[in-house]
Amino acid sequence: MVNDPEQAFLRSLGNLDGKVAIVTGGAAGLGLQTTKYLSQRNCTVYVASRNRERSLHNIARAEEALPKTRGPIKFHQLDLSSIKGAKWSAQEFMKLENRLDIVVANAGISMLNLSELSQDGYEMMFAINHIGHFTFITTLLGLIKQTSVTHGDGRIVVTSSIGYRFATGLDYTSLTTARPGDGDSVWDVKPAFVRYGNSKLANIYFANELAKRLREDGFKNNRYANSETRSGQGGFRAWGGAWAESLIRLLMKPLNTVEDASKTQTYLAANVELAQQNVHGQYWAPVWSWTQRYIRCQPEELTNLGKDQEEQKKLWDFSERAVQGSCGQ
């Protein structure tokens, strides 16, 4: 149909033939939908996720519903909860491909308790949502730079959330301190949501500091942006029993379709017109109709906390030390 919004959106992405993309968490939810969109525009898409069996199953099901003429979808092992695992994954990818045009840092986790830390000693949402992506992307940066020089465009999209507005700021002591018994009470839900918001604030700081550093290095063909999404996905630990977990899931359930909720990050990853625009370190958010259907996406001003350049540099330095401490480099 001429006025089909899905077809119009696909056309806006242009022909991605020859391009290579990575979508973290690309085997489910918004990540899978972004993977499908990019594949339909002839892009080679690597689904980077931890669970190989489930990912291959979901990829196979997605491929059944896609046109036969499209870009290949491939699985790539990635464990964002481990710094060494994220670095190894990036290094293995560079053995497979000699170009990388698009990275969509989509994977994320929400509402985990603080009773246990990651294997590197960090609060788990911060570890997966930020540290893992920081390690993975900075390890791939040389290949992304090379691709942007050779082919004229390189894009990194870091998916954040409106939840960043509930962030209180990054407290690096609490990010490395476990709280035994956390999650046993329903009163632990609010602090968990704040920690989630802080991890999404870290996504914003990372993308903005990355854009700043690469512009200073003279790389102007790369596009770096944050994408706001609404998603009910994430990991939960039962607070106060099954009824509380069910209530939290209901409250966090998105009002939008998966297709619509994934459009902002997909637009930033592949829209044709963005190649002629100065999109670096911007925060983009969707505009919804009164029926909660996607209309478009556009830049949105960050909160004062989100614009704090001293804090974003502090996070970058902290993250570099974390990677060096884990990998010994």
C-alpha positions as CSV (number, residue, x, y, z in Angstrom):
1,M,0.0,0.0,0.0
2,V,1.2,3.5,-0.9
3,N,0.4,5.0,2.4
4,D,1.5,2.1,4.5
5,P,3.6,3.7,7.4
6,E,5.8,0.6,7.8
7,Q,6.8,0.7,4.1
8,A,7.4,4.4,4.3
9,F,9.6,4.0,7.3
10,L,11.6,1.3,5.6
11,R,12.1,3.4,2.6
12,S,13.5,6.2,4.8
13,L,16.3,3.9,5.7
14,G,17.7,3.8,2.2
15,N,19.6,0.8,0.7
16,L,22.0,-0.6,3.2
17,D,23.5,-3.2,0.8
18,G,27.1,-3.9,1.7
19,K,26.8,-2.3,5.2
20,V,27.5,-4.3,8.4
21,A,25.7,-3.7,11.7
22,I,25.7,-5.0,15.2
23,V,22.6,-4.8,17.4
24,T,23.2,-5.8,21.0
25,G,20.3,-7.7,22.5
26,G,19.1,-8.1,18.9
27,A,17.4,-11.4,19.4
28,A,14.3,-10.2,21.2
29,G,12.0,-7.2,21.6
30,L,13.1,-3.8,20.3
31,G,16.5,-5.2,19.3
32,L,15.0,-7.9,17.2
33,Q,12.7,-5.5,15.4
34,T,15.6,-3.2,14.6
35,T,17.5,-6.2,13.3
36,K,14.5,-7.0,11.0
37,Y,14.3,-3.5,9.8
38,L,18.0,-3.3,8.9
39,S,18.0,-6.7,7.3
40,Q,15.0,-5.7,5.1
41,R,17.2,-2.9,3.7
42,N,19.9,-5.4,2.8
43,C,22.2,-4.8,5.7
44,T,24.3,-7.6,7.2
45,V,23.2,-7.7,10.8
46,Y,25.0,-9.4,13.7
47,V,22.7,-10.1,16.7
48,A,25.1,-9.8,19.7
49,S,23.7,-11.5,22.7
50,R,24.5,-14.0,25.4
51,N,22.1,-16.9,24.9
52,R,23.1,-18.7,21.6
53,E,20.3,-21.2,21.5
54,R,17.5,-18.8,22.2
55,S,19.0,-16.2,19.8
56,L,19.2,-18.7,17.0
57,H,15.7,-19.8,17.6
58,N,14.4,-16.2,17.5
59,I,16.4,-15.3,14.4
60,A,15.0,-18.4,12.6
61,R,11.5,-17.4,13.4
62,A,12.1,-13.8,12.3
63,E,13.6,-14.9,9.1
64,E,10.5,-17.0,8.3
65,A,8.5,-13.8,8.3
66,L,10.9,-11.7,6.3
67,P,11.2,-11.3,2.5
68,K,13.7,-13.7,0.9
69,T,15.6,-10.8,-0.6
70,R,17.3,-9.2,2.4
71,G,20.5,-8.9,4.3
72,P,21.8,-11.9,6.3
73,I,21.2,-12.1,10.1
74,K,24.0,-13.7,12.1
75,F,24.5,-14.5,15.7
76,H,27.5,-13.2,17.6
77,Q,28.3,-14.1,21.2
78,L,28.3,-11.2,23.7
79,D,28.1,-11.3,27.5
80,L,27.7,-7.6,28.6
81,S,27.9,-8.6,32.3
82,S,31.6,-9.4,31.9
83,I,34.2,-6.8,30.9
84,K,36.5,-9.6,29.7
85,G,33.6,-11.2,27.9
86,A,32.6,-7.9,26.1
87,K,36.2,-7.3,25.1
88,W,36.7,-10.8,23.8
89,S,33.4,-10.5,21.8
90,A,34.6,-7.3,20.1
91,Q,38.0,-8.9,19.3
92,E,36.3,-11.9,17.8
93,F,34.1,-9.8,15.7
94,M,37.1,-8.0,14.2
95,K,38.3,-11.4,13.0
96,L,35.1,-11.9,11.1
97,E,34.6,-8.5,9.3
98,N,36.7,-5.8,7.9
99,R,34.1,-3.1,8.2
100,L,31.5,-2.0,10.8
101,D,29.0,0.8,9.7
102,I,26.4,0.7,12.5
103,V,26.3,-0.3,16.2
104,V,23.0,-0.1,18.1
105,A,23.7,-0.5,21.8
106,N,20.2,-1.7,22.5
107,A,20.6,-4.4,25.1
108,G,19.6,-3.6,28.6
109,I,18.3,-4.9,31.9
110,S,16.1,-3.3,34.5
111,M,14.9,-3.7,38.1
112,L,17.6,-6.0,39.4
113,N,18.3,-6.0,43.1
114,L,21.6,-5.2,44.7
115,S,22.1,-8.4,46.7
116,E,24.8,-9.5,44.2
117,L,27.3,-7.6,42.1
118,S,28.6,-8.5,38.6
119,Q,31.7,-10.7,38.4
120,D,33.8,-7.5,38.0
121,G,32.2,-6.1,41.2
122,Y,29.7,-3.6,39.9
123,E,25.9,-3.1,40.4
124,M,24.4,-5.4,37.7
125,M,22.3,-2.8,35.8
126,F,25.3,-0.5,35.6
127,A,27.5,-3.3,34.5
128,I,25.3,-4.5,31.7
129,N,23.7,-1.3,30.5
130,H,26.9,0.8,30.6
131,I,30.2,-0.9,31.4
132,G,29.7,-3.8,29.0
133,H,28.7,-1.5,26.2
134,F,31.6,0.8,26.9
135,T,34.0,-2.0,26.7
136,F,32.5,-3.5,23.6
137,I,32.2,-0.3,21.6
138,T,35.6,1.2,22.6
139,T,37.3,-2.0,21.6
140,L,35.5,-1.8,18.2
141,L,36.3,1.9,17.7
142,G,39.3,1.4,15.4
143,L,37.2,-0.6,13.0
144,I,34.3,1.9,13.1
145,K,36.7,4.8,12.5
146,Q,38.3,2.9,9.5
147,T,34.8,2.2,8.1
148,S,33.7,5.9,8.4
149,V,36.9,7.1,6.6
150,T,36.6,4.5,3.8
151,H,32.8,4.7,3.3
152,G,31.9,8.2,4.6
153,D,29.5,7.3,7.4
154,G,29.7,5.5,10.7
155,R,26.9,5.4,13.3
156,I,26.8,4.5,17.0
157,V,23.4,4.6,18.7
158,V,23.2,4.1,22.4
159,T,19.7,3.4,23.6
160,S,18.7,5.2,26.7
161,S,15.3,5.7,28.3
162,I,13.0,8.3,29.7
163,G,13.9,6.6,33.0
164,Y,17.1,8.7,33.0
165,R,15.0,11.6,34.2
166,F,14.6,9.8,37.5
167,A,18.4,9.4,38.0
168,T,19.9,11.0,41.1
169,G,23.5,11.0,39.8
170,L,26.2,8.4,39.7
171,D,27.5,7.4,43.2
172,Y,30.6,5.2,42.4
173,T,30.7,3.9,46.0
174,S,27.2,2.5,45.9
175,L,27.8,1.1,42.4
176,T,30.5,-1.2,43.8
177,T,28.7,-2.1,47.1
178,A,26.4,-5.1,47.5
179,R,23.4,-5.0,49.8
180,P,22.6,-8.5,51.1
181,G,18.8,-9.0,51.4
182,D,18.0,-6.2,48.9
183,G,14.9,-7.1,47.0
184,D,13.2,-8.9,49.9
185,S,10.8,-6.0,50.5
186,V,8.5,-4.1,48.1
187,W,10.1,-0.9,49.5
188,D,13.3,-1.9,47.6
189,V,11.5,-1.2,44.3
190,K,12.0,2.6,44.3
191,P,15.8,2.4,44.9
192,A,16.0,-0.2,42.1
193,F,14.2,2.1,39.7
194,V,16.6,5.0,40.6
195,R,19.6,2.7,39.9
196,Y,18.0,1.8,36.6
197,G,17.7,5.5,35.8
198,N,21.3,6.1,36.8
199,S,22.4,3.3,34.3
200,K,20.4,5.1,31.6
201,L,22.0,8.4,32.5
202,A,25.4,6.6,32.1
203,N,24.3,5.7,28.5
204,I,23.8,9.4,27.8
205,Y,27.1,10.4,29.3
206,F,29.0,7.7,27.4
207,A,27.5,8.6,24.0
208,N,28.1,12.3,24.5
209,E,31.6,12.0,25.7
210,L,32.4,9.6,22.9
211,A,31.1,12.1,20.4
212,K,33.1,14.9,22.0
213,R,36.3,12.9,21.9
214,L,36.0,11.8,18.3
215,R,35.1,15.2,17.1
216,E,38.3,16.5,18.8
217,D,40.2,13.8,17.0
218,G,38.9,15.0,13.7
219,F,36.3,12.3,12.9
220,K,33.3,14.1,11.5
221,N,31.7,11.4,9.5
222,N,30.6,9.4,12.6
223,R,27.2,10.0,14.0
224,Y,26.7,9.4,17.7
225,A,23.3,9.7,19.3
226,N,21.1,8.5,22.2
227,S,17.7,7.0,21.5
228,E,14.9,7.1,23.9
229,T,12.8,4.0,24.0
230,R,9.8,2.7,26.0
231,S,10.2,-0.9,26.8
232,G,8.7,-3.4,29.3
233,Q,11.6,-5.7,28.8
234,G,14.2,-6.3,31.5
235,G,15.2,-8.6,34.3
236,F,13.2,-8.8,37.5
237,R,13.7,-10.2,40.9
238,A,10.5,-10.8,42.9
239,W,9.9,-8.1,45.5
240,G,7.3,-9.1,48.0
241,G,6.3,-12.2,46.1
242,A,4.8,-13.0,42.7
243,W,2.0,-10.4,43.0
244,A,4.5,-7.6,43.4
245,E,6.5,-8.8,40.4
246,S,3.3,-9.0,38.3
247,L,2.3,-5.4,39.3
248,I,5.8,-4.1,38.4
249,R,5.6,-5.7,35.0
250,L,2.1,-4.3,34.4
251,L,3.2,-0.8,35.3
252,M,6.2,-1.0,33.0
253,K,4.4,-2.5,30.1
254,P,4.8,-0.2,27.1
255,L,1.7,1.4,25.5
256,N,3.4,1.2,22.1
257,T,3.9,-1.6,19.6
258,V,7.4,-3.2,19.4
259,E,7.6,-1.9,15.8
260,D,6.9,1.7,16.9
261,A,9.0,1.6,20.0
262,S,12.1,0.5,18.0
263,K,11.8,3.1,15.3
264,T,13.8,5.9,17.0
265,Q,16.9,3.8,17.4
266,T,16.5,2.3,13.9
267,Y,16.0,5.8,12.4
268,L,19.2,7.0,13.9
269,A,21.1,3.9,12.8
270,A,20.1,4.1,9.1
271,N,18.1,7.1,8.0
272,V,19.4,8.5,4.7
273,E,18.9,12.2,5.5
274,L,21.0,12.0,8.7
275,A,24.1,11.5,6.7
276,Q,23.8,15.2,5.6
277,Q,23.0,16.5,9.1
278,N,25.2,17.3,12.0
279,V,24.0,14.6,14.4
280,H,26.6,14.1,17.1
281,G,25.9,13.4,20.7
282,Q,22.3,14.3,20.5
283,Y,19.4,12.8,22.5
284,W,16.5,11.9,20.3
285,A,13.0,10.9,21.4
286,P,9.9,9.7,19.7
287,V,6.8,11.8,19.2
288,W,3.6,9.9,19.7
289,S,0.0,10.4,18.6
290,W,-2.8,10.5,21.2
291,T,-3.3,6.8,20.4
292,Q,0.4,6.2,21.2
293,R,1.4,5.5,17.6
294,Y,4.8,6.6,16.3
295,I,4.7,9.9,14.3
296,R,8.4,10.8,14.1
297,C,11.5,11.2,16.3
298,Q,13.4,14.4,17.0
299,P,16.2,15.9,19.2
300,E,15.2,16.6,22.7
301,E,17.0,18.8,25.3
302,L,18.5,16.8,28.2
303,T,18.0,17.6,31.8
304,N,20.7,19.7,33.6
305,L,22.0,16.4,35.1
306,G,22.1,14.8,31.6
307,K,24.1,17.8,30.2
308,D,26.8,17.7,33.0
309,Q,30.1,17.5,31.0
310,E,32.2,17.1,34.1
311,E,30.2,14.1,35.2
312,Q,30.4,12.5,31.7
313,K,34.2,12.8,31.7
314,K,34.3,11.4,35.2
315,L,32.3,8.4,34.1
316,W,34.6,7.9,31.0
317,D,37.7,7.9,33.2
318,F,36.0,5.5,35.7
319,S,35.0,3.2,32.9
320,E,38.5,3.2,31.4
321,R,40.0,2.3,34.8
322,A,37.4,-0.5,35.1
323,V,38.4,-2.0,31.8
324,Q,42.1,-1.7,32.5
325,G,41.6,-3.2,36.0
326,S,39.8,-6.2,34.5
327,C,41.9,-6.8,31.4
328,G,45.2,-5.7,32.7
329,Q,45.9,-3.1,30.0
